[in-house]
Amino acid sequence: MNSVILRYLFILLTLTVTIDSIQGQSIVVEKLPVNSELKNDFAPYVMDSVLYYTSNRKHEFIRSYLDQNNEWLYRLYHAPIKGGDEMGAESLFRTNALSKLNTATISYSPDKNTVYITQNQYSSVARSKGRENLLGIFIIENKNGKWSRPVAFKHNSRRSYSNAHPTVTPDGKTMFFVSDRSDGFGETDIYQSRLVDGEWTEPENLGKVVNTIGKELFPFYHPSGKLYFSSNSHGSLGGFDIFYTSWDGEKWRSPVALEEPINSVHNDFSCFVNESVTGGYFASNRDGSDNIYSFSNPFPSFPDAKSQVDDNFCFTIYENGPFISDTLPYVYQWHFGDGQTAKGLEVDHCFPKPGLYNIHLNVVDTLANVDLYTVANYEINLEYTQQIYITAPDTVKVNELVNFSAEKSVLKDFETKQYYWNFGDSNMGKGVTISHNFRKKGIYIITCGAVSKDDPTNKMSSTREIVVTE
């Protein structure tokens, strides 16, 4: 019996370091109590406050299923999340629909009526005898309260390549997965297939921006539009690291590595991120075997955030005093220091941009076409308002990927450690630029705040409104 799944994961490191809880850069990482002591646990996934994961711990007491190395095969387990740091007892995820051989990684459809899993394509030792039992994606549907038998993904192959680790977009119309197909760029690549008229289209490789000559594994599509995945390339700290990318409407963005201590010099892989992006789960072999860890990333609050100011540098300029009558042949003429002039004691003028302008008001003899004398002369220094400035469209559509940026912020001596975003729909994020899609129509107040690099109590923040339509 060939335990093919290990071939797609990683090369285990021999260095052992025991780490139960790590705290750094405000991210707290804790090892879960559901982990087995000597076996491997990974691929966390959460649905309805239940943690699903993969493990090769002993799960049968009467009949044993072992691979060619006499190791237990991989099966799906689950444990209830009771809240806080407390979890219920773990147990084998039992259903007659699952194979008795390797069954790993689970993902639900948005309506929870379809399950996508990875398992060996031959479901019994007898059927797979003498053959390489490649991995495939299988789909199980809930029909009238009963789960169907697994149906093989249309693009599986029993002879040429494996497919594994499916994840589906919130609309259920796109599946991302891993494969070692011959048209890939490396050992394993990430592909996507779309559901069109009830059929999954021919898989498309995500391309060289995402895939490398190494291994890309465990894609996880987040409702925000981010695609998280694991890779032993892209400049990882060591072994596998966790990255994310997103589609900008034309291409995939360059992958960004998650922060330490989530990523480390060990193998860190297979993540699940909660909807608000403030925490989740991932697997790592940082203490010798593969274990599942939780991470929490508390976001600072910005209660004093105010609506951002749109600087336009338009003013009404006037002078008061006992001046001569503004009648021909004598008139008042303003010079604004930007090459523009205007006549009258009171004028409206818009300066083109920030800068230091020398303004003077002269009395002009229109018959002789000469300046008789200067009534007023002063300088005005125009600057952009010091603030977090949110660049985004005013109106977008539901499920449209929106790009937000704080790159035009004016912070002067305020050195930013990090930018934090709150999209007003329970979703949050970090970074000077970020993408997000709204799943319901409405008016949302977007907040972007920054924390000082020198003093975490020193903050700046702004808000702006965005309208989401059908």
LINTAWO-V775529 format. One line per field, one symbol per residue. ss: DSSP state (H for helix, E for strand, L for the rest). psi: psi as a letter, one per 20 degrees, with the letter a starting at -180 (. if undefined). A space follows every 10 residues. Layout:
ss->???
psi->???
//
This chain:
ss->LLLHHHHHLL LLLLLLLLLL EEEELLEEEE ELLLLLLLLL EEEEEEELLE EEEEELLLLL LLLLLELLLL LELLEEEEEE EEELLEELLL EELLLLLLLL LLEEEEEELL LLLEEEEEEE LLLLHHHHLL LLLLEEEEEE EEELLEELLL EELLLLLLLL LLEEEEEELL LLLEEEEEEL LLLLLLLEEE EEEEEELLEE LLLEELLLLL LLLLEEEEEE ELLLLEEEEE ELLLLLLLLL EEEEEEELLL LELLLEELLL LLLLLLLEEE EEELLLLLEE EEEELLLLLL EEEEEEELLL LLLLLEELLL LLLEEEEELL LLLLLLLLLE EEEEELLLLL EEELLEEEEE LLLLEEEEEE EEEEELLLLE EEEEEEEEEE EELLLLELLL ELLLEEELLL LEEEELLLLE LLLLLEEEEE EELLLLLEEE LLEEEELLLL LEEEEEEEEE EELLLLLLEE EEEEEEEEEL
psi->ponhhhhjfr ppqipppooh pppqkipppp pqiiqqgiap palqppplkp pqrpqkrpip igppoqaijk qqrprprqpq oiqcjpqrqq rpopqiiqqi bpoqpqpqrh jjjppprprq hpiqhghipj qonqqrpqpp qookjpprqp ppphkrpihh rqqrlqqqrh ijippqrqqk qijribgprp rqqqooljqp rpqppirihg qaicpprlqo pqhiipoqrq qjbklqhpcq rprqrqpjhh rpqpqpqqqq jgqaiaoprn qpprhikjab qrqqkikgrp rpqqqpmppq qmijprpqpo pikpqpprqq rmrrpmqqjp qppppijjiq rqqqhpqpqp qhrqropopq pqppohgilq pgrpgqorqp opqqporpoo pqqhprqpjp oppqqjhjqo idjoopgqpp pojjkjqrrq qhqqqqqpiq qappopppqq pqhhoiioqq qrqqqpppr.
//
